[in-house]
């Protein structure tokens, strides 16, 4: 845990100093989740991607003001949310932006952030798996059964089961601090 904090502190320092590689790392970590978040509001992936990119530029211009990683993440989500709502209001894309949408409760916003963060952490853990194991897990997430995965990957069902079991062990270790994600994982793969 201490090592992780040291890495985050180093990343923060590098970001404040204008290190473009650190910025790229931050961008790659949060871009997919922020795009999903923006698409939730806009319903258009291209418009969402534009807004997210603009939000990262806003962060970059204010990067020296941030000394806490969580504040960076919160800033990005809040900027994206406001930009989406402004975009809907300005464009009035045949949608009536209701007061309810604009006045989303902070709890709804917080819940969505938590969901997106869980999604990001879970995908990052899956991406860290070895190639074959990751493919088996991704096929499972797509709803394929062991027999279908075995056929697609030219493996035996026993091998697919073994990969799932080993992936579960690895994910259990990497997600040990995220009990909820782990319980969802167990439900999805070992029902």
C-alpha positions in Angstrom: 0.0 0.0 0.0 2.9 2.4 0.8 4.5 1.7 -2.5 1.2 2.6 -4.3 1.0 5.9 -2.4 4.6 6.7 -3.3 3.8 6.0 -7.0 0.7 8.3 -6.8 2.7 11.0 -5.1 5.4 10.8 -7.8 2.7 11.0 -10.5 1.2 14.0 -8.9 4.5 15.8 -8.7 5.3 14.9 -12.3 1.8 16.2 -13.4 2.3 19.5 -11.5 5.6 19.9 -13.3 4.0 19.5 -16.7 5.4 16.0 -17.5 3.6 14.9 -20.6 4.2 11.2 -20.0 2.5 11.5 -16.6 -0.4 13.3 -18.3 -0.6 10.5 -20.9 -0.7 7.9 -18.1 -3.6 9.8 -16.4 -5.4 10.2 -19.7 -5.2 6.5 -20.5 -6.4 5.6 -17.0 -9.5 7.8 -17.0 -10.4 8.4 -20.7 -12.5 5.3 -21.2 -14.5 5.7 -18.0 -15.1 9.4 -18.7 -16.2 8.7 -22.2 -18.8 6.1 -20.9 -19.9 8.7 -18.3 -20.3 11.4 -20.9 -22.1 9.0 -23.3 -24.6 8.3 -20.5 -25.6 12.0 -20.7 -25.3 12.6 -24.4 -26.0 9.3 -26.1 -23.4 10.1 -28.7 -19.9 8.6 -28.4 -18.2 11.1 -30.7 -19.6 14.1 -28.8 -18.7 12.5 -25.5 -15.1 11.9 -26.7 -14.8 15.6 -27.7 -16.1 16.7 -24.3 -13.7 14.4 -22.4 -10.7 15.6 -24.4 -11.6 19.2 -23.7 -12.0 18.4 -20.0 -8.5 16.9 -19.9 -7.2 20.2 -21.5 -9.0 22.1 -18.7 -7.3 20.0 -16.2 -3.9 20.4 -17.9 -4.2 24.2 -17.8 -5.0 24.0 -14.0 -2.7 21.1 -13.1 -0.5 23.1 -10.7 -3.5 23.6 -8.5 -4.0 19.8 -7.8 -2.0 18.1 -5.0 -4.4 15.2 -4.5 -5.2 12.4 -6.9 -8.8 12.1 -5.9 -9.3 15.8 -6.5 -8.0 15.3 -10.1 -10.5 12.5 -10.7 -13.4 14.5 -9.1 -12.5 17.6 -11.1 -12.5 15.6 -14.4 -15.9 14.0 -13.7 -17.5 17.3 -12.6 -16.1 19.2 -15.6 -17.4 16.4 -18.0 -20.8 16.4 -16.3 -21.2 20.2 -16.6 -19.9 20.2 -20.1 -22.5 17.5 -21.1 -25.3 19.4 -19.5 -24.3 22.6 -21.1 -24.0 20.8 -24.5 -27.5 19.4 -24.1 -28.9 22.8 -23.1 -27.0 24.7 -25.9 -27.7 22.3 -28.7 -31.2 21.4 -27.5 -30.9 18.3 -29.7 -34.6 17.8 -29.9 -34.3 16.9 -26.2 -35.9 18.9 -23.5 -33.2 19.1 -20.9 -35.4 18.8 -17.9 -34.7 20.5 -14.6 -34.5 17.0 -13.1 -31.5 16.2 -15.3 -29.7 19.4 -14.6 -30.5 19.1 -10.9 -29.3 15.5 -10.6 -28.8 14.8 -7.0 -25.3 14.6 -5.7 -26.0 11.1 -4.6 -26.9 10.0 -8.1 -23.8 11.6 -9.4 -21.7 9.9 -6.6 -23.3 6.5 -7.4 -22.5 6.8 -11.0 -18.9 7.8 -10.2 -18.6 4.7 -8.0 -19.9 2.5 -10.7 -17.5 3.9 -13.3 -14.6 3.6 -10.9 -15.5 0.0 -10.2 -15.7 -0.7 -13.9 -12.3 0.9 -14.5 -10.7 -1.1 -11.6 -12.2 -4.4 -12.7 -11.1 -3.9 -16.4 -7.6 -2.9 -15.3 -7.4 -6.2 -13.3 -8.6 -8.2 -16.2 -6.1 -6.5 -18.5 -3.3 -7.6 -16.2 -4.1 -11.3 -16.8 -2.0 -13.4 -19.3 -3.3 -13.3 -22.8 -5.1 -16.7 -23.0 -6.6 -16.2 -19.5 -7.8 -12.7 -20.4 -9.4 -14.0 -23.6 -11.3 -16.6 -21.6 -12.5 -14.1 -19.1 -13.6 -11.6 -21.8 -15.5 -14.3 -23.6 -17.2 -15.2 -20.3 -18.1 -11.6 -19.8 -19.7 -11.7 -23.3 -21.9 -14.5 -22.1 -20.2 -17.4 -23.7 -20.3 -20.8 -21.9 -17.2 -22.9 -21.4 -18.0 -25.1 -24.4 -18.4 -22.1 -26.7 -15.2 -20.5 -25.4 -13.3 -23.8 -25.9 -14.5 -24.0 -29.5 -13.6 -20.4 -30.3 -10.1 -20.7 -28.7 -9.5 -24.3 -29.9 -9.1 -25.5 -26.3 -10.7 -28.2 -24.2 -13.5 -27.3 -21.8 -11.2 -28.5 -19.0 -8.6 -26.0 -20.0 -11.1 -23.2 -20.2 -12.3 -24.1 -16.7 -8.7 -24.2 -15.4 -8.1 -20.7 -17.0 -11.2 -19.4 -15.3 -10.1 -20.9 -11.9 -6.6 -19.4 -12.2 -7.9 -16.1 -13.3 -10.2 -16.1 -10.3 -7.2 -16.6 -8.0 -5.2 -13.8 -9.7 -8.2 -11.4 -9.7 -8.9 -12.2 -6.1 -5.4 -11.0 -5.2 -5.5 -7.9 -7.4 -9.1 -7.0 -6.2 -8.7 -7.9 -2.6 -9.4 -4.3 -1.6 -12.5 -4.2 -3.7 -14.7 -6.9 -2.1 -17.8 -5.8 -4.0 -16.1 -6.3 -7.4 -14.8 -9.6 -6.4 -18.3 -10.8 -5.4 -19.7 -9.7 -8.8 -16.8 -11.6 -10.5 -17.6 -14.8 -8.6 -21.3 -14.5 -9.5 -20.5 -14.0 -13.2 -18.1 -16.9 -13.5 -18.9 -19.4 -10.9 -22.7 -19.3 -10.7 
